[in-house]
Amino acid sequence: MIHQSDIEIAQAKTLKHIREIAKKLEVDEDDLEMYGKYKAKLPLSLINDNKVNQNNLVLVTALTPTPAGEGKTTVSIGLTEGLNKIGKQATVVLREPSLGPVFGIKGGAAGGGYSQVVPMEDINLHFTGDFNAVEKANNLLSALIDNNIQSKDNNLNIDPRTILWKRVIDMNDRSLRDITIGLGGTANGIPRQDGFNITPASEVMAILCMSSDLENLKERLGNIFIGFTYDKKPVFASDLKAENAMAILLKDAIKPNLVQTLEENPAIIHGGPFANIAQGTNTIIATKMGLSLSNYVVTEAGFGADLGAEKFLNIKSQFAKLNPKCVVLVATIRALRHHGGAAKVDYNRPNLERVTEGFKNLEKHIENIRKYNIEPVVAINSFISDSKEEVDFVIEKCANLGVEAVLSEGWVKGGEGTKNLAKAVVNVVENKATQYKPLYDWSSPIKDKIEKIAKEIYGASIIEYSKQAQLNLRRIDRLGFNDFAVCMAKTQKSFSDNAALIGRPEGFTVTVREIEIAAGAQFVIPILGKMMRMPGLPSQPASENMTIDNDGVISGLS
């Protein structure tokens, strides 16, 4: 039994120099751009599209999670350790954590127990400065917009009432959602309504994650749609000549970051969009980098499979021509109890009846993954409160559906506790090889794509559009953006847009409140129900339990 916290386990590890980790990928030390001894950036020249197509991509997702999360990152890292234990050369490729959740609810996002990436504190905090670069590039465009409105020379005649671009900050700060800027007199700009999103929701982050190289990044940045002129003409970032300066700020952020797992296996961490309000997966560049350097790549997509996996498979994989060969669905007994109707105080109390009812949620996710022509493996992320009866029930029910469910003990045992999961994944990759197919074609009309996701993945019966959403659809049509992908913004707590509808709801209505445009990323963002792109802090933020001593040693970051 582990009595140490995640951060204590991470701090007890003697790390290998990053050049030693790079050797496992056959990367020369001269190719590394080092950030100290334990972090490095990898040059894009290492990407080899021939190897990308030859090697094996495994996606880790989950059932609909409880607020605490079900351990996808822990399972992703543990599975990578397990694959290496059974002789498969594997690298884990993950997103970078956002400071908002780190200081809000989660307290960190680098795995847990003996399945972690390290240096844990650095990864969870400023890391190599990628988030800072995204934030600065985003806010440079904001400054250029307001400067152009203020300026008499080179004025684009932008109508301030139509500006859709928002500033960002990587912190949960609800007071910044809706603000007024430009007050204090003529020297301080033109007063107008504005607001902040959290940095992971920035279109610049989405663009970074969708770009193939620096030139493509620059092109996408120039395609950012800002708003309209007074005579109803669309305005893009390229009209402000913003794309080169923004790309300069991102020149290092576009390079993936190399770190290590606790068992000294390679880990690539890059990009960090949320999955409930953005595409929820690491960069295309990072995934291709991993596939260029390793036989197996394990990657993760945020929240439940209805969000992160749906976007990974319909947006990222379709655009980048990736072929994921297996999907690991992480389930916990506590989440099954939750979806079976257990109150929060009963999450850790064995109850087969609740698990039986909650299994309907997992079953729907299994059905959904198969719609992409991919076979899932269920990883039961082990908790001390699990009863053998409950675990055996899940394994048997999955077997009846033709799916292998395996107990994953990576949190307690590292790779030794995930060897069986690794073998199950290899079995699917090597013996059930199929060509993944997306759920929809990007060339379909926007409403058709929204309906396909809402009905087939969520299980909705009716899709309703507010007046604002209908206006947005007409704008999308007028701008010629109908062939964009769809990136749904929806609560992570339910298949529906109502967080209270747990389990497997049926016959419900999904309401599209509005639809944002991310022209540089080439997708539109239907915002369902009450979703917001700037979270707030809980009443007791995780930051309250964090300390740092005189030697710089941090505790409470877990």
C-alpha positions as CSV (number, residue, x, y, z in Angstrom):
1,M,0.0,0.0,0.0
2,I,1.3,3.4,-1.0
3,H,1.4,5.9,1.9
4,Q,3.3,8.6,0.0
5,S,1.7,11.3,-2.0
6,D,2.2,11.6,-5.8
7,I,4.6,14.5,-5.3
8,E,6.6,12.6,-2.7
9,I,6.9,9.6,-5.0
10,A,8.0,11.9,-7.8
11,Q,10.6,13.7,-5.7
12,A,12.1,10.5,-4.4
13,K,13.0,9.5,-8.0
14,T,16.6,10.0,-9.2
15,L,16.0,11.3,-12.7
16,K,18.1,10.3,-15.7
17,H,19.7,13.1,-17.7
18,I,17.4,13.8,-20.7
19,R,20.1,12.9,-23.1
20,E,19.9,9.3,-21.7
21,I,16.1,9.2,-22.4
22,A,16.7,10.6,-25.9
23,K,19.1,7.7,-26.6
24,K,16.2,5.3,-26.2
25,L,14.6,7.1,-29.1
26,E,17.9,7.1,-31.1
27,V,17.9,10.9,-30.9
28,D,21.3,12.5,-30.9
29,E,22.2,14.9,-28.1
30,D,22.9,17.6,-30.7
31,D,19.3,17.5,-31.7
32,L,18.1,18.3,-28.3
33,E,17.2,21.8,-27.2
34,M,17.7,21.4,-23.4
35,Y,15.8,23.1,-20.7
36,G,18.0,22.1,-17.8
37,K,19.0,18.5,-17.2
38,Y,15.6,16.8,-17.4
39,K,13.6,18.6,-20.1
40,A,14.3,19.1,-23.8
41,K,12.6,20.2,-27.0
42,L,12.7,18.1,-30.1
43,P,13.2,19.5,-33.6
44,L,10.4,19.0,-36.1
45,S,13.0,17.5,-38.5
46,L,12.7,14.2,-36.6
47,I,9.2,13.6,-37.9
48,N,9.1,10.9,-40.5
49,D,5.8,10.3,-42.2
50,N,6.7,6.8,-43.4
51,K,7.3,5.7,-39.8
52,V,4.1,7.5,-38.7
53,N,2.1,5.3,-40.9
54,Q,3.9,2.1,-40.0
55,N,3.8,2.3,-36.2
56,N,1.0,1.7,-33.7
57,L,-1.2,4.4,-32.2
58,V,-3.3,3.6,-29.1
59,L,-5.8,6.1,-27.7
60,V,-6.7,6.2,-24.0
61,T,-10.1,7.6,-23.1
62,A,-12.8,6.9,-20.4
63,L,-16.3,6.5,-19.5
64,T,-18.2,9.7,-18.4
65,P,-16.1,10.8,-15.4
66,T,-16.8,11.9,-11.8
67,P,-15.5,15.4,-11.0
68,A,-12.3,13.8,-9.6
69,G,-11.5,12.2,-13.0
70,E,-10.9,8.4,-13.5
71,G,-7.2,8.4,-14.2
72,K,-6.7,8.4,-17.9
73,T,-3.3,10.0,-17.6
74,T,-2.2,7.5,-14.9
75,V,-3.4,4.6,-17.1
76,S,-1.7,6.1,-20.2
77,I,1.6,6.3,-18.4
78,G,1.1,2.9,-16.8
79,L,0.2,1.3,-20.1
80,T,3.4,2.7,-21.6
81,E,5.4,1.3,-18.8
82,G,3.7,-2.1,-19.2
83,L,4.3,-2.2,-23.0
84,N,8.0,-1.6,-22.4
85,K,8.0,-4.3,-19.8
86,I,6.7,-6.9,-22.3
87,G,9.2,-5.8,-24.9
88,K,7.4,-3.3,-27.0
89,Q,9.2,0.0,-27.6
90,A,6.6,2.6,-26.4
91,T,6.4,6.3,-25.8
92,V,3.5,8.1,-24.0
93,V,2.4,11.4,-25.7
94,L,0.3,13.7,-23.5
95,R,-1.0,17.2,-23.1
96,E,0.5,19.8,-20.9
97,P,-1.4,20.6,-17.7
98,S,-3.2,24.0,-17.3
99,L,-2.6,26.1,-14.3
100,G,-6.3,26.6,-13.9
101,P,-7.1,23.0,-12.9
102,V,-3.7,22.7,-11.1
103,F,-4.7,25.4,-8.6
104,G,-8.4,24.7,-8.9
105,I,-9.7,21.2,-8.4
106,K,-7.2,18.7,-9.7
107,G,-4.0,19.9,-8.1
108,G,-1.9,18.4,-11.0
109,A,-2.1,16.4,-14.2
110,A,1.1,14.4,-14.5
111,G,-0.3,10.9,-13.6
112,G,-0.3,9.4,-10.2
113,G,1.3,7.0,-7.8
114,Y,4.0,4.9,-9.7
115,S,2.6,5.9,-13.1
116,Q,3.9,9.5,-13.4
117,V,5.9,11.7,-15.8
118,V,8.7,13.7,-14.2
119,P,9.9,16.3,-13.3
120,M,6.4,16.5,-11.9
121,E,6.5,20.0,-10.5
122,D,7.9,21.5,-13.7
123,I,5.4,19.8,-15.9
124,N,2.5,21.0,-13.8
125,L,3.7,24.5,-13.5
126,H,5.5,26.7,-16.1
127,F,7.2,23.7,-17.8
128,T,9.0,25.1,-20.9
129,G,6.8,28.2,-21.3
130,D,4.5,26.9,-24.1
131,F,1.3,28.1,-22.4
132,N,2.9,31.5,-21.7
133,A,3.8,31.7,-25.5
134,V,0.2,30.8,-26.5
135,E,-1.2,33.4,-24.1
136,K,1.1,36.1,-25.3
137,A,0.4,35.4,-29.0
138,N,-3.3,35.4,-28.3
139,N,-3.1,38.7,-26.4
140,L,-0.8,40.3,-29.0
141,L,-3.7,39.9,-31.5
142,S,-6.1,41.5,-29.0
143,A,-3.7,44.5,-28.6
144,L,-3.4,44.8,-32.4
145,I,-7.2,44.8,-32.8
146,D,-7.8,47.5,-30.2
147,N,-4.8,49.5,-31.5
148,N,-6.3,49.5,-35.0
149,I,-9.7,50.7,-33.8
150,Q,-8.0,53.5,-31.9
151,S,-5.6,54.5,-34.7
152,K,-6.5,57.0,-37.4
153,D,-3.8,55.7,-39.8
154,N,-4.1,52.2,-41.3
155,N,-7.6,51.9,-39.8
156,L,-9.5,48.8,-41.0
157,N,-12.9,50.3,-40.1
158,I,-13.5,47.4,-37.6
159,D,-16.9,47.5,-35.9
160,P,-16.1,47.0,-32.2
161,R,-19.6,45.5,-31.6
162,T,-18.7,42.5,-33.9
163,I,-15.4,41.6,-32.4
164,L,-15.4,37.9,-31.5
165,W,-11.7,37.6,-30.4
166,K,-11.1,37.4,-26.6
167,R,-8.1,37.7,-24.4
168,V,-6.9,34.7,-22.4
169,I,-5.2,33.9,-19.1
170,D,-4.2,30.5,-17.8
171,M,-6.1,30.7,-14.6
172,N,-9.7,30.0,-13.4
173,D,-10.9,33.6,-13.0
174,R,-14.7,33.9,-13.4
175,S,-14.6,37.7,-12.8
176,L,-12.9,38.1,-16.2
177,R,-15.6,36.4,-18.3
178,D,-17.3,39.6,-19.2
179,I,-15.5,42.9,-18.8
180,T,-15.4,46.5,-20.3
181,I,-12.1,47.8,-21.6
182,G,-10.9,51.1,-22.9
183,L,-12.2,53.2,-20.0
184,G,-10.4,56.3,-18.6
185,G,-10.4,58.7,-21.6
186,T,-9.4,58.9,-25.2
187,A,-5.7,57.9,-24.6
188,N,-6.8,54.5,-23.2
189,G,-8.6,53.2,-26.3
190,I,-12.2,52.8,-27.4
191,P,-14.5,51.5,-24.7
192,R,-16.1,48.2,-25.6
193,Q,-17.2,44.9,-24.1
194,D,-14.6,42.2,-24.0
195,G,-13.8,39.1,-21.9
196,F,-11.2,36.4,-21.1
197,N,-11.2,32.7,-22.0
198,I,-8.8,30.3,-20.2
199,T,-5.7,29.7,-22.3
200,P,-6.5,26.1,-23.2
201,A,-9.7,27.4,-24.9
202,S,-7.7,29.9,-27.0
203,E,-7.9,29.4,-30.8
204,V,-4.1,29.9,-30.7
205,M,-3.8,26.7,-28.6
206,A,-6.2,24.9,-31.0
207,I,-4.1,26.1,-34.0
208,L,-0.8,25.0,-32.3
209,C,-2.3,21.6,-31.9
210,M,-3.5,21.4,-35.5
211,S,-0.4,22.7,-37.3
212,S,2.0,20.6,-39.2
213,D,5.0,23.0,-39.2
214,L,5.9,26.7,-38.7
215,E,4.7,27.8,-42.2
216,N,1.3,26.1,-41.6
217,L,1.1,27.6,-38.1
218,K,1.6,31.1,-39.6
219,E,-1.0,30.5,-42.3
220,R,-3.5,29.3,-39.7
221,L,-2.8,32.3,-37.4
222,G,-3.5,34.6,-40.4
223,N,-6.9,32.8,-40.9
224,I,-8.2,33.7,-37.5
225,F,-11.6,35.4,-37.9
226,I,-11.9,38.5,-35.8
227,G,-15.2,40.2,-36.7
228,F,-16.6,42.6,-39.3
229,T,-16.1,46.1,-40.6
230,Y,-18.8,48.6,-40.4
231,D,-19.7,47.7,-44.0
232,K,-20.1,44.0,-43.1
233,K,-16.8,42.8,-44.5
234,P,-15.0,40.0,-42.6
235,V,-11.8,40.8,-40.8
236,F,-9.0,38.3,-40.3
237,A,-5.7,38.4,-38.4
238,S,-3.9,38.6,-41.7
239,D,-5.6,41.9,-42.3
240,L,-3.7,43.2,-39.3
241,K,-0.5,41.6,-40.5
242,A,-0.5,39.8,-37.1
243,E,0.5,36.2,-38.2
244,N,4.3,36.6,-38.4
245,A,4.6,38.4,-35.0
246,M,2.3,35.8,-33.4
247,A,4.4,32.9,-35.0
248,I,7.6,34.5,-33.7
249,L,6.2,34.2,-30.1
250,L,5.4,30.5,-30.8
251,K,8.7,29.6,-32.5
252,D,9.8,27.5,-29.5
253,A,6.3,26.4,-28.4
254,I,5.8,24.5,-31.7
255,K,8.5,22.1,-30.7
256,P,7.4,19.0,-28.6
257,N,8.8,18.5,-25.1
258,L,10.7,15.4,-24.1
259,V,10.6,14.2,-20.5
260,Q,10.6,10.8,-18.8
261,T,8.4,8.4,-16.8
262,L,9.2,7.1,-13.4
263,E,10.5,3.9,-15.1
264,E,12.8,6.0,-17.4
265,N,10.8,5.6,-20.5
266,P,10.3,8.5,-23.0
267,A,7.4,10.8,-22.6
268,I,6.5,13.6,-25.1
269,I,4.2,16.4,-23.7
270,H,2.9,19.1,-25.9
271,G,-0.1,21.4,-26.2
272,G,-3.0,21.5,-23.8
273,P,-6.5,22.2,-25.0
274,F,-9.4,21.2,-22.7
275,A,-11.7,18.5,-24.1
276,N,-15.0,20.0,-22.9
277,I,-14.4,23.4,-24.6
278,A,-11.7,22.6,-27.2
279,Q,-10.3,19.5,-29.0
280,G,-8.8,18.0,-25.9
281,T,-5.7,16.3,-27.2
282,N,-2.0,17.0,-27.7
283,T,-0.5,18.4,-30.9
284,I,-0.5,16.6,-34.2
285,I,3.2,17.3,-34.3
286,A,3.8,15.6,-30.9
287,T,1.8,12.5,-31.9
288,K,3.6,12.2,-35.2
289,M,6.9,12.8,-33.4
290,G,6.1,9.8,-31.1
291,L,5.1,7.6,-34.0
292,S,8.3,8.6,-35.8
293,L,10.5,7.5,-32.9
294,S,8.6,4.6,-31.3
295,N,6.9,1.4,-32.4
296,Y,3.9,2.1,-30.0
297,V,2.5,5.5,-29.0
298,V,0.0,5.7,-26.2
299,T,-1.9,9.0,-26.2
300,E,-4.8,10.4,-24.2
301,A,-7.8,12.5,-24.9
302,G,-9.6,14.5,-22.2
303,F,-12.7,13.6,-20.2
304,G,-15.1,10.9,-21.4
305,A,-15.0,9.3,-24.9
306,D,-18.0,11.4,-25.9
307,L,-15.7,14.5,-25.8
308,G,-12.0,13.9,-26.1
309,A,-12.1,10.6,-28.1
310,E,-14.9,11.9,-30.4
311,K,-12.7,15.0,-31.2
312,F,-9.5,12.9,-31.5
313,L,-11.2,10.6,-34.0
314,N,-13.3,13.0,-36.0
315,I,-11.0,16.1,-36.0
316,K,-7.4,15.2,-35.3
317,S,-7.2,11.7,-36.8
318,Q,-9.2,12.6,-39.9
319,F,-7.2,15.8,-40.6
320,A,-3.7,14.3,-39.8
321,K,-4.5,11.0,-41.5
322,L,-3.7,9.0,-38.4
323,N,-4.9,5.4,-37.9
324,P,-5.5,4.6,-34.2
325,K,-5.5,0.8,-33.9
326,C,-6.9,0.4,-30.4
327,V,-8.9,2.5,-27.9
328,V,-8.5,1.9,-24.2
329,L,-11.6,2.9,-22.2
330,V,-10.7,3.7,-18.6
331,A,-13.4,2.8,-16.1
332,T,-13.5,2.9,-12.3
333,I,-15.8,1.1,-10.0
334,R,-16.5,4.4,-8.2
335,A,-17.6,6.0,-11.5
336,L,-19.9,3.1,-12.2
337,R,-21.4,3.4,-8.8
338,H,-21.9,7.1,-9.5
339,H,-23.7,6.5,-12.8
340,G,-25.8,3.9,-11.0
341,G,-27.1,6.6,-8.7
342,A,-24.7,6.5,-5.7
343,A,-24.4,9.7,-3.7
344,K,-20.9,11.2,-3.5
345,V,-20.5,9.9,0.1
346,D,-21.1,6.4,-1.2
347,Y,-18.6,6.4,-4.1
348,N,-16.1,4.3,-2.1
349,R,-18.6,1.8,-0.7
350,P,-19.1,-1.5,-2.6
351,N,-22.5,-1.7,-4.2
352,L,-23.0,-4.2,-7.0
353,E,-26.5,-3.0,-7.7
354,R,-25.2,0.5,-8.4
355,V,-22.4,-0.8,-10.5
356,T,-24.8,-2.9,-12.5
357,E,-27.0,0.1,-13.3
358,G,-23.9,2.3,-14.0
359,F,-22.5,-0.2,-16.5
360,K,-25.0,1.2,-19.0
361,N,-22.8,4.3,-19.3
362,L,-19.7,2.2,-20.1
363,E,-21.7,0.1,-22.5
364,K,-22.7,3.2,-24.5
365,H,-19.1,4.2,-24.8
366,I,-18.1,0.8,-26.0
367,E,-20.8,1.0,-28.7
368,N,-19.6,4.4,-29.7
369,I,-15.9,3.4,-30.2
370,R,-17.0,0.6,-32.5
371,K,-18.7,3.1,-34.7
372,Y,-15.2,4.2,-35.7
373,N,-14.3,0.6,-36.7
374,I,-11.9,0.3,-33.7
375,E,-12.0,-2.4,-31.0
376,P,-11.8,-1.1,-27.4
377,V,-10.1,-2.6,-24.4
378,V,-11.5,-1.7,-21.0
379,A,-9.0,-0.8,-18.3
380,I,-10.5,-1.0,-14.8
381,N,-8.4,1.6,-13.0
382,S,-8.0,-0.1,-9.6
383,F,-9.0,1.5,-6.3
384,I,-8.7,0.1,-2.8
385,S,-12.4,0.4,-2.3
386,D,-13.2,-1.9,-5.3
387,S,-14.7,-5.3,-4.3
388,K,-13.8,-8.4,-6.2
389,E,-17.5,-9.0,-6.9
390,E,-17.8,-5.7,-8.6
391,V,-14.6,-6.1,-10.7
392,D,-15.6,-9.6,-11.7
393,F,-19.0,-8.3,-12.8
394,V,-17.5,-5.7,-15.1
395,I,-15.0,-8.2,-16.6
396,E,-17.8,-10.7,-17.3
397,K,-20.2,-8.0,-18.7
398,C,-17.5,-6.7,-21.0
399,A,-16.7,-10.3,-22.1
400,N,-20.4,-10.8,-23.1
401,L,-19.9,-7.8,-25.4
402,G,-16.8,-9.3,-26.9
403,V,-14.5,-6.8,-25.1
404,E,-11.6,-7.7,-22.9
405,A,-11.6,-5.8,-19.5
406,V,-8.4,-5.9,-17.5
407,L,-7.6,-4.7,-14.0
408,S,-5.0,-1.9,-14.3
409,E,-2.8,-1.4,-11.2
410,G,-0.3,1.1,-12.5
411,W,-0.9,3.6,-9.7
412,V,0.4,1.1,-7.1
413,K,2.7,-1.1,-9.2
414,G,3.8,1.0,-12.2
415,G,4.5,-1.1,-15.3
416,E,4.4,-4.3,-13.4
417,G,0.7,-3.7,-12.7
418,T,-0.2,-3.0,-16.3
419,K,1.5,-5.9,-18.1
420,N,-1.9,-7.7,-18.6
421,L,-3.4,-4.5,-19.9
422,A,-0.5,-4.1,-22.3
423,K,-0.9,-7.7,-23.6
424,A,-4.6,-7.0,-24.2
425,V,-3.8,-3.9,-26.2
426,V,-1.1,-5.7,-28.2
427,N,-3.7,-8.5,-29.0
428,V,-6.1,-5.9,-30.4
429,V,-3.4,-4.1,-32.4
430,E,-1.8,-7.2,-33.9
431,N,-4.8,-9.5,-34.3
432,K,-7.8,-7.3,-34.8
433,A,-6.1,-4.7,-37.0
434,T,-8.7,-2.5,-38.8
435,Q,-8.7,0.8,-40.7
436,Y,-10.3,3.4,-38.5
437,K,-13.2,5.4,-40.1
438,P,-14.4,8.8,-39.0
439,L,-18.1,9.3,-38.0
440,Y,-18.6,12.1,-40.5
441,D,-17.0,13.7,-43.5
442,W,-15.8,17.3,-43.0
443,S,-17.6,18.3,-46.3
444,S,-21.0,17.6,-44.8
445,P,-23.1,20.6,-43.8
446,I,-22.5,21.9,-40.2
447,K,-26.0,21.0,-39.0
448,D,-25.6,17.4,-40.3
449,K,-22.3,17.1,-38.4
450,I,-23.8,18.4,-35.2
451,E,-26.8,16.1,-35.5
452,K,-24.5,13.1,-36.2
453,I,-22.5,13.7,-33.0
454,A,-25.5,14.5,-30.8
455,K,-27.6,11.6,-31.9
456,E,-25.1,8.8,-32.5
457,I,-22.5,9.6,-29.8
458,Y,-24.6,11.4,-27.1
459,G,-27.9,9.6,-27.8
460,A,-30.0,12.7,-28.1
461,S,-33.4,12.6,-29.8
462,I,-33.8,16.3,-30.7
463,I,-31.3,19.1,-31.4
464,E,-32.6,22.6,-30.8
465,Y,-30.9,25.8,-31.9
466,S,-31.3,29.2,-30.1
467,K,-31.9,32.3,-32.2
468,Q,-28.2,33.2,-31.7
469,A,-27.1,29.7,-32.9
470,Q,-29.3,30.1,-36.0
471,L,-27.7,33.5,-36.7
472,N,-24.3,31.9,-36.3
473,L,-25.2,29.2,-38.8
474,R,-26.1,31.8,-41.4
475,R,-22.8,33.6,-40.7
476,I,-20.8,30.4,-41.1
477,D,-22.6,29.7,-44.4
478,R,-22.0,33.3,-45.6
479,L,-18.3,33.1,-44.7
480,G,-17.9,29.7,-46.6
481,F,-16.9,27.7,-43.5
482,N,-19.4,24.8,-43.9
483,D,-16.6,22.3,-44.6
484,F,-15.0,22.8,-41.2
485,A,-15.0,20.1,-38.5
486,V,-17.3,20.4,-35.4
487,C,-15.7,20.8,-32.0
488,M,-18.5,20.5,-29.4
489,A,-18.4,22.4,-26.1
490,K,-20.4,20.4,-23.7
491,T,-20.4,19.4,-20.0
492,Q,-18.1,16.5,-19.3
493,K,-20.4,15.1,-16.6
494,S,-23.1,13.7,-18.9
495,F,-23.7,12.3,-22.4
496,S,-26.3,15.1,-22.6
497,D,-25.8,18.9,-22.1
498,N,-27.4,18.6,-18.6
499,A,-24.8,17.6,-16.0
500,A,-27.5,16.1,-13.8
501,L,-28.4,13.4,-16.4
502,I,-26.0,10.6,-15.3
503,G,-25.8,7.0,-16.6
504,R,-27.1,6.5,-20.1
505,P,-29.8,9.1,-20.7
506,E,-32.2,8.6,-23.6
507,G,-34.8,10.7,-25.4
508,F,-33.2,14.0,-24.4
509,T,-32.9,17.3,-26.2
510,V,-29.6,19.0,-26.8
511,T,-29.7,22.8,-27.0
512,V,-27.1,24.6,-29.2
513,R,-26.8,28.0,-27.5
514,E,-24.3,29.6,-29.9
515,I,-21.6,28.6,-32.4
516,E,-18.2,30.1,-32.3
517,I,-15.8,30.1,-35.3
518,A,-12.2,29.0,-35.1
519,A,-11.3,29.6,-38.8
520,G,-7.5,29.1,-38.2
521,A,-8.1,25.7,-36.6
522,Q,-10.7,24.9,-39.2
523,F,-13.5,24.0,-36.9
524,V,-16.6,25.6,-35.5
525,I,-17.5,25.3,-31.8
526,P,-21.2,24.7,-31.0
527,I,-21.7,25.6,-27.3
528,L,-24.2,23.4,-25.7
529,G,-26.3,24.3,-22.7
530,K,-24.5,26.4,-20.0
531,M,-20.9,25.6,-21.0
532,M,-18.4,28.5,-20.4
533,R,-14.9,28.9,-21.8
534,M,-13.6,30.5,-18.6
535,P,-14.0,28.2,-15.5
536,G,-14.2,29.4,-11.9
537,L,-12.4,28.3,-8.8
538,P,-14.1,26.0,-6.3
539,S,-14.9,27.2,-2.8
540,Q,-11.7,25.5,-1.5
541,P,-9.1,25.7,-4.3
542,A,-6.3,23.1,-4.4
543,S,-3.9,26.0,-4.1
544,E,-4.8,26.3,-0.4
545,N,-3.1,23.0,0.3
546,M,0.2,23.8,-1.5
547,T,3.4,25.0,0.2
548,I,7.0,25.7,-0.7
549,D,9.9,25.6,1.8
550,N,13.1,27.6,2.0
551,D,14.9,25.1,-0.2
552,G,12.3,25.4,-2.9
553,V,10.7,22.0,-2.2
554,I,7.0,22.0,-3.1
555,S,4.3,19.9,-1.4
556,G,0.6,19.6,-1.9
557,L,0.9,19.6,-5.7
558,S,-0.8,16.3,-6.5
